[in-house]
Amino acid sequence: MTTILNNNDINLKNKDTFDQFIQSKNVGDVIQKVKPTYRDLLDLPSSSTMEEAFDFLLAEDISSVPIYHTDTQGVKEYIAIVSALDLLKLLSTKVSVETLQSNSDALLMPLSDTIGMTEKLCILKSSDSLDKLSQLFSFKRVHRVLIQQNNDTFVLLSQMDLIRFFQSFNHQLGSSVLDLSIKDIKHSGVRSELNYKSTAAEAFLKLAADDTISALPIVDDNSELIGEISAKDLRGLNLDRWDSLSKPVVMYLKVSHGDLYRPLTCHDGFTLSQIMTAFVLRKAYRLWWTDMNTGELKGVITLTDILSTFASHH
C-alpha cells in the first residue's frame, strides 16, 4: 500500500527531524566537532589596558577575549568577555570628534572599566544541552559563552562556532528549515548608513552610539554599497596609530587591511542553507541584503538572525 504525504505531513516530518537533532546533541558535541584540538584559552587580566587589548585581538585574530582577576590564592576568576565593540563603546565615553587629538591617553584605561558595558558573563558545562546553548545565542542574544570542561578548563564558544556546527550536520537538519527564503529569516533593517567622505572617528563614534547595530554600510554619493566598518576594524589601534582615526574611513580601511574589500551580499533568491554556507566559507559576521535587480540595500543578515531562525523552528 502506498502512503501519500501532503505538504503538512512533510513539514511536520522535517520539523521532527530538526527537533531530534537538537535533542540528541549537547555542548560537548559542538566542542568536539568545531574545536577538537583547541589551544589553551586566550585571556587577559582585567588590569590590561585598552591599547594592549586592541593589539592582542589583532595579533590573535579574534574579536573578543575573556578577562579575569586572581583571588588571594592566585586562581583565575573570569569576570567578563570583552569584545572589540565593548572597547569601542568605552572609548566613546572618553573621546569625541572634537577632542580626538588630545585624548589618545584614553587607550590606557584598564579593561576593568568595561564592566557594565559587556554582556552578562554566561558559563555552561560541556554536558549542557545543545538547546540551552542555542537559546542563549538566539533569543537571549548572547554572542559568546565560556564552556567549563570536565577537567575544569574553559573553552570559548561563539555564535559562529554553533553555525559551523549546524553547517557540518546540515544533512540532518531537515529541509523545512534549510529551504527557508531570505524573507523568512529574521533580519535587521539598515538603520543607518555612512558616507564614504566621513572620517574613521566619525564612523566609530556613530557605531558606538547605537546599541542595535554592530556594523555600518559605507555608501558612495549614489547610495551604492562600497564597504563596511565594524568595531573589529579598531583592532590594532594603539598610540602610534591614533592619528589614523582622523583619516577618511575608506583610507583608514585601506591602510588597515591593505585594500577596501567589497562587503559580502545576498539577495532574495538565497535560502537559509546558502546563507549559512556563505557565513562559514567566507568567515563572515554579516551579509548585506540587496535587491537582485537594483542593488538597493534592503537589510543585513547577522549571526543572531540565523540562529534565531533555527531556534524558532525548534
Beta strands, then each sheet from edge to edge (+ up, - down):
strand 1: 44-45
strand 2: 64-70
strand 3: 76-83
strand 4: 123-125
strand 5: 144-148
strand 6: 154-158
strand 7: 194-195
strand 8: 215-219
strand 9: 225-230
strand 10: 265-266
strand 11: 286-290
strand 12: 297-302
sheet 1: 1+ 2+ 3-
sheet 2: 4+ 5+ 6-
sheet 3: 7+ 8+ 9-
sheet 4: 10+ 11+ 12-
end
